[in-house]
Amino acid sequence: MSGGVYPRGAASVWLVNLFFGEGVAPTGFLLESLAVKLQEQDWLVEVLTGQVGYNAAQTGVRQRFSGKVVHLGNRLISAAGFGGRLFSWLALYASVAWFAFTHPLPSHIVIMTTPPYLHLLFVVRNLLTWRKAELILWNQDTYPEVLPSVGLVRANSIIYRLLVRLDRWATARIDKTIVLDQAMRDVLANHGARHIRVIPNWELDLPKPAELSNQELAACVATAKETARCLILYTGNYGWGHDLNSACEYLRRHSEQKSLFFLFVGGGEKWPQLLELHRQLPSAAVAVFPYQPKADLPALINHADLGLVAMEQSCLGLMSPSKIHGYLLQGKPLLYLGQPGSNVDDAITGYQCGFRVDEKDYPAFEQLLDGLAGGRIALDKLAANAKRAAVDRYVEKVGAAEVAAYIQGDVG
């Protein structure tokens, strides 16, 4: 399909993102979900993606898309760490620009935000051709606001002000925009985005394995289930935008309690803080494990009683925790440390499937946990609501179909 002219009137699309496929990176899985759905609907689908991995050893899931995947960038670059992430972004920018300006455009282009500002390249490309593509921005992380929110640049710096102008110039020329919650919608509207649709992310309903493949983790879970009233699980990334200080403070103040067991499984920039906490509190009801194979996550989540999610106030509308979808799919209520208006709060308030506490309100968090530890809070109804939320809103067949319909012209 690449290198030639698309048939006039054909429904053709480029899907653009650094990651692609069912790995640990949520954007890669989401993009493949959409690719499969559009291919089922007879679209000419071509994926432009990077050659880097994101915890690729933990993927363990087949690739389902049978269409053309163009790997761009530099296969020698890893996306791990700040330096690796930056160089992988730069390599992809250069490669995508070369591809975009040397190939005829399809009828539609869907651009995700890993890395940010990819949509700028296609806006410029559209300006230089008579046969334009419809541009759809699928916003996962909101730039440039996320940069000062995590301390990478100063909000009053010249660089930041330049990035704001570039983004608003490009975003105002995007035809359609997909965001993940109402807070993100408000930010993108301020950027000048048009035809904004809120469509939350989703999870794939994988078969649940009989047992965990990691025997050490399986033994830890078994011990926790035997000794604790409630197993609280945190999975995935712990880095920029996440605040688990209240959970850590509770473990420090209640290091001898055994009713609540905290299990952290994942990685990220702040993960060493959790490892250090575990080292300092060897007798506390807490365990820390690295990323596990994606195929094992349903079984792991199934053992939990609550799924812990955290997001800093400064990142409201700028990012969207993806771990909630796996929790909901297994019928696990959410324990959310964060602000109202996010996708997590949307699920909790819309389906009554969990608890929300401001991430800085430690007394309220402690009171909630004391109620759980004392058996004064029942979880059965919340668990049923969590499963209902997943089936109604947060599974692949619902989310991918809604994105595909929006791309095809549903702008209501």
Summary of the structure (lengths in Angstrom):
residues: 412
radius of gyration: 21.6
end to end distance: 31.5
largest distance: 69.4
contacts: 1393
relative contact order: 0.11
helix: 42%
strand: 17%
